């Protein structure tokens, strides 16, 4: 079965850190660029970050640049998002997704990050 | 940054209706656009990629068209399971951006 499974979400205080993980199965992880997308409660979708197949190209939304770091380990079929200096506005469900042509095909079930004191 | 404006934000409709959702880009994005459907509490599902290509397994009642700055998602005959929220997303340039969403509601 083709799937992505996220983990690592939780409750953290403002200024704190979390590391999200996303494990792929059922497809050749190393053949796809990967993305993190988030959705704040009751809001729309927001792209967070992308990483190319070999990690040679990385991009971030301005809202997280300098605070979040995306990485991947193709040997472990895993994608990561290190989130530092977290703010209340980072509260959201975080999804990982792969990219095919001009679309994001496989999505994880999401992991919830809550930033609150 | 490229802004995507979806219209309408809310669309009352009935089962069997033909509906069209529009996504307008603030600058030309060729055909680098995708459409997603999202049900409450679930991850988005890819419906259309590269503006007009139907993703495998997606019912043929969904279709996409457009290029440049104006795109449409059409559902030819609404089914009960289609009353959810739809988003467009551009892949022309970073930062990748989504439209604000269109929620289909039962009339």
Interface residues (C-beta under 8 A of the other chain):
Chain A: X35 X37 X44 X45 X46 X47 X50 X59 X60 X61 X62 X95 X97 X99 X100 X101 X102 X103 X104 X105 X107 X108 X109 X110
Chain B: X31 X32 X33 X34 X36 X38 X43 X44 X45 X46 X48 X49 X50 X51 X53 X55 X87 X89 X91 X94 X95 X96 X97 X98 X99 X100 X101
